[in-house]
C-alpha cells in the first residue's frame, strides 16, 4: 500500500442496484485516480489526499442513475460494486456531504442530485 492510501483491501459483496450510465475508464476523475482503481475499475483504497478523495467521490457519483430513488441498502449495494475496501458508509456520507446525493431526513431514501 502506498503512503497516499488508507483502508483495507478485500472483496465487495455484489448488489443488485443499477450501475449507472458512465462507462468505466471515462471522464477526468478516472484519470486522476486510476492508481486507486483495480483492473475492474473499482476503487481499491481510499486516497489520503483530499483532492484525490474528491475525485474518487466524483467518479462514484457517476454510478447513480438520474431520477431514481434508492434505499440505503441499494446505495450500499451499488457502492459495494464499485469499491473493494468495505466502507460503503464512508462513501455514502461523502456523496451526501458533497452534494452528489440527496436524502430524506431519516436517511431511508437517496437520489442523485440534479447536475451531479
Secondary structure, DSSP 4 states (H G I P E B T S, - for coil): --TTEES---PPPP--S---SS-TT-SHHHHHHGGGB-TTS-B-SEESSHHHHHHHHHHHHTTSPTT-EEEHHHHHHHHHHTBSSS-HHHHHHHHHHTTSEEE-TTSSEEEEPTT-
